[in-house]
Amino acid sequence: QAKFWLKYLRRRRRYRLSVSMFSRLFQTAGRAGASGASRALEVQTRNAATLKTLSIRMRAIKNMQKITKAMKMVATAKFKKDMRTMENGLPFALPVLNLFQRLPVEEKAGAITYVAVTSDKGLCGGVNTAVAKQVRLGITAEEAKGNTSKIVVVGGKGVAALKRLYGDRFALSFEECSKVPFTFATASLIAERLSASGPARCKVVSNEFKSMVSYDTVVKHTFTVDEAHTMDKGEWTKAMDVYSFEPSIYEVWQDLHEFYYGCVIYGSFIQSTTTETAQRMNAMENASKNAGEMYGKVELQYNRARQAKITTELCEIISGASAV
């Protein structure tokens, strides 16, 4: 009887050990399954969020590309009009400019006025930045010599680029000149205000159109009334005697000088406008190309994330089927 109870206790102990061992195994498997399910859910959630973000970004890039293509088409149509205006307007202004270019240029000390010809709109490359840079360099050089300087700005972008550092030097500013077609009458109004300010020396900074892809930022010396009065009479007569004036040059000099200011501003503005339109075409073409490349990269990321999500779902389905 003692042997019987001893065997019974041993069997009971083995049974308890087996039950505890299997219960621990089931608990470990349950935790592993739960963690695996949570990880799968997390991967699905993360992939879903990534796909949604990438799809929104792809849509935004596509809309941006449509806008840049439309702006290029608008600039192309406007360029033909600006080119025609420049071709018709420059022969009107060049004779007077060539007349005054015969006068000798003398670098003298004294106050100077910089006329910056810029645009009212951006997204046209570095045309406005180049003009603002030349004005800054000129002002720095003149003030290093002890000369005072003033700024006259034509165009809103020039005001935005120069006002922060040189706002106290602003004498005149003309904005939104491109809202209506720029004519010689508008240039005459600007020239009248410039002539009324009585500059001792004057330089006009603008962009000179060369071709569809190139332009030059030039600083043109503009002769003022004060410079003409202090100029050597022999040199002045030598330059002007090649032309015949009726009435005499001395009677029409003041009116001729104001007309000269108008021609300088008109010629500079129409060339700057043509340069702006040509550079906007190039800038929008490059922007459309860059948007296309960016869309391709984001689309590749989207396809990879979508394929990873499909692969994960297939693995889960196969694992579930094999477990059953």
FENPE-V724874 format. One record per residue. PSI is psi in whole degrees, 0 to 359 (NA if undefined). D_CENTER is the distance of its C-alpha to the mean C-alpha in Angstrom with 2 decimals. Layout:
psi=[PSI;PSI]
d_center=[D_CENTER;D_CENTER]
This chain:
psi=[324;321;322;313;328;317;323;318;322;316;320;320;317;319;318;319;320;316;316;321;314;325;321;320;316;322;317;317;321;317;319;319;318;317;323;318;319;322;319;318;322;318;317;316;317;316;321;316;319;316;319;316;316;322;321;319;320;319;319;319;321;319;321;319;322;320;315;323;320;319;326;319;319;317;325;316;322;331;321;319;316;323;319;320;320;317;326;332;327;319;338;324;334;321;318;322;319;326;312;340;346;341;145;141;123;123;113;160;151;176;148;146;126;128;111;119;109;187;170;346;157;207;43;37;214;28;317;325;322;319;314;323;316;323;316;316;319;317;319;317;318;319;335;334;355;13;140;155;149;159;132;122;132;112;141;329;328;322;315;326;333;345;328;317;329;33;329;348;0;127;313;152;138;111;162;40;343;0;331;157;130;121;175;335;318;317;325;323;317;319;324;317;322;318;325;333;344;60;141;317;152;139;135;125;121;176;133;122;132;305;187;333;358;152;163;136;112;149;105;128;126;125;131;172;320;321;323;325;326;2;155;126;325;315;321;317;322;323;326;342;349;348;152;131;139;111;192;160;329;332;329;8;316;314;321;325;320;322;323;317;315;320;321;312;320;313;319;320;316;328;321;322;318;319;318;314;318;318;330;322;313;319;319;326;316;322;320;320;316;322;322;318;319;320;321;320;316;324;323;317;319;316;322;316;321;319;323;321;317;318;318;317;320;318;320;320;317;319;318;319;319;329;326;NA]
d_center=[102.75;100.90;99.42;98.21;96.32;94.82;93.43;92.12;90.19;88.67;87.46;86.03;84.13;82.65;81.61;79.82;77.98;76.86;75.64;73.66;72.13;71.06;69.68;67.48;66.29;65.46;63.58;61.50;60.80;59.87;57.43;55.91;55.61;54.04;51.53;50.78;50.30;48.03;45.98;45.75;44.70;42.09;40.72;40.68;38.92;36.30;35.69;35.49;32.87;30.85;31.15;30.10;27.00;26.02;26.77;24.58;21.66;22.41;22.48;19.09;17.53;19.51;18.35;14.66;15.66;17.56;14.75;12.48;15.75;16.62;13.46;14.20;17.76;17.05;15.02;17.96;20.46;18.84;18.57;22.35;22.97;20.80;22.47;25.83;25.21;24.33;27.39;29.62;28.39;28.31;32.08;32.74;31.00;31.78;35.55;35.15;32.49;34.83;37.70;36.13;34.85;38.55;38.96;38.99;36.14;37.58;35.66;37.26;36.83;35.85;33.14;30.00;27.40;23.85;22.31;18.49;17.37;13.77;12.40;12.63;9.70;5.93;4.32;6.24;5.67;7.21;9.65;9.53;9.41;12.33;14.25;14.08;15.22;18.08;19.15;19.35;21.32;23.58;24.36;25.18;27.46;29.20;29.85;31.22;33.75;34.67;33.15;31.58;28.25;26.69;23.30;22.88;19.40;18.73;15.64;14.17;10.97;13.51;15.61;13.14;12.41;16.15;18.16;18.38;20.04;21.56;22.30;25.99;25.58;24.09;26.69;25.07;21.83;21.28;18.69;18.28;19.77;18.16;19.98;23.01;23.51;23.34;26.90;29.02;30.45;27.15;26.79;30.41;29.84;27.14;29.49;32.38;30.70;29.71;33.27;34.77;33.08;35.07;32.85;34.93;32.30;29.02;26.08;23.32;19.94;17.99;16.60;19.45;19.12;20.85;20.19;17.89;16.34;16.99;16.89;18.31;17.37;20.87;22.79;25.67;28.80;30.03;33.74;34.84;38.26;39.27;38.55;40.61;43.48;43.61;43.24;46.26;48.23;49.30;45.78;44.68;47.70;47.27;43.72;44.65;48.08;46.78;45.91;48.40;47.65;49.61;50.31;50.08;46.87;48.02;48.30;44.95;42.95;41.33;40.31;39.16;36.94;35.22;34.81;33.33;30.69;29.83;29.62;27.33;24.83;25.23;24.81;21.75;20.02;20.89;19.74;16.36;16.08;17.12;14.71;11.75;13.26;14.05;10.69;9.39;12.47;11.82;8.35;10.12;13.15;11.81;10.40;13.91;15.63;14.19;15.12;18.49;19.10;18.29;20.62;23.28;23.32;23.58;26.21;28.18;28.29;29.39;32.13;33.37;33.64;35.39;37.79;38.56;39.44;41.70;43.38;44.06;45.63;47.79;49.00;49.98;51.87;53.71;54.57;55.89;57.98;59.50;60.36;62.27]
